[in-house]
């Protein structure tokens, strides 16, 4: 009997979902497959779920060849606010074999999405900040901020300071309490945004802010601003930056709510201004000139979700992790 395997979040973790080294390897391998035409994705399908524009469902299909040999769909439902004990974002990735079409299984993938987003951030930081840097600021205290904090402490263990800011201080205090202590990296909370930015070499915007708030004064020589959330960075801030980089520029620029793509649709940013994308940074070794101010827009490529889920499902199958169910 043909079976498919479902992985809960706990199952995915047992199968290696929190392995940062493997996550970055997945990003690097998938970027190469994408460049070689052995991976691809099409435009997401977006379905409104009521009057609040934040209530939407997204279908994001992609395929990844090579060792992943997977075609899949990430299905995500966003609610403006959590309902009862449910999270505000629910996400499941469905995987079939690319070669034979056989159904392989499903993975609860809100965690995987955060992992691949932070793994992309790690790959970009390594390429855009080749010299040693001492301080990073994380703006936000939600799930993306927590995952980026975990990534920094795992992949950049010599980092001296991580400055933290959030509009609601109680959420920030919770984030700090949950962090694993480190003898090297200091966690420094701030009540005021300006103080959190003052000494940062890298600024990670990981908020769900409905309106942009990061002003041009945040731009600095040799400083990297990375936009993880969808709408934190003002147009004037992007315009003031020497070099604009992206994970990828695609058809999604015509629809995405990301600040950079809003700016493009408003006629205030020309795609020719993009200095480098993630393939150029990771595969070609593109580096910015010393002292340039940098901005990186992380759209979030669903092709990585498919690669992550495929790796975990195959590993789970080897180890007997998860729930096996009849495929037909």
Number of C-alpha atoms within 10 A of each C-alpha: 6 11 15 20 23 23 25 17 17 12 19 24 15 17 23 16 22 17 13 20 12 15 25 20 13 21 25 20 18 26 24 16 16 18 12 10 11 15 23 20 17 14 14 18 11 13 12 14 14 10 8 10 11 15 17 18 19 17 17 22 23 23 27 28 19 13 10 22 21 27 27 29 23 26 19 18 19 19 19 12 12 11 9 7 6 10 13 14 16 16 20 20 27 22 29 21 19 17 10 9 13 16 20 23 26 24 28 22 26 19 20 26 23 19 26 26 24 27 27 24 25 21 17 23 16 17 20 23 18 12 9 11 17 16 19 25 27 26 27 25 26 16 15 25 25 21 20 23 23 18 21 21 18 13 15 16 13 15 17 15 18 23 21 30 24 23 16 11 16 10 15 22 15 12 18 17 10 9 13 8 12 10 8 12 18 14 18 13 19 17 14 12 17 13 15 22 23 13 17 23 19 23 25 24 24 25 22 16 15 11 12 14 13 21 15 16 11 19 23 19 13 19 23 26 27 23 25 26 25 23 22 22 27 17 20 14 17 24 17 18 20 19 19 22 23 22 21 19 16 10 11 15 18 11 12 14 15 20 22 29 23 18 19 15 15 10 9 13 17 11 12 7 11 16 17 21 18 25 20 17 22 20 14 11 12 16 16 20 11 11 11 16 19 25 28 26 25 23 24 19 19 25 26 28 30 32 29 26 29 28 20 24 26 17 16 21 17 10 11 13 21 23 16 16 13 9 13 8
